[in-house]
Amino acid sequence: MPGQPPGLHTRSQRRGVAAGVRPRAGGGESGASGAETAGGDGEEAEGVPTSIAEMNEPLATKIRKTLERRGFSQTAIARKAGYSRQDLSYMLNGRKIIKVCDIVRIAQAMQIPPEELFKE
């Protein structure tokens, strides 16, 4: 394709380049965690979460413990927060990123202030 950077063959790879994301060696997207050091050499930085599950883990654990402690089911809280049971499950199991708006909705459904989910 004219004007296409060499080695890029898929639309998603071209979008990544347009957004400033450098493809990994080999040109494929499979297995790429997306976490690179500031140098861009493809090595993962130490101590930096590299998956959704690792990023969500502390908050997901706190939500689960709060659900248990208060006697709520995931299904009931999901409904109150406006999610399907599966959406909440995906958040708690690292298949979907927990965003700030999710934290607020989940906390409201559990009738707690959102900051309680960040306390030790």
Secondary structure, DSSP 8 states (H G I E B T S, - for coil): -TT--TT--SHHHHHHHHTT----TTS--TT------TT-SS---TT---SHHHHHHHHHHHHHHHHHHHT--HHHHHHHHT--HHHHHHHHTTSS---HHHHHHHHHHTTS-GGGGG--
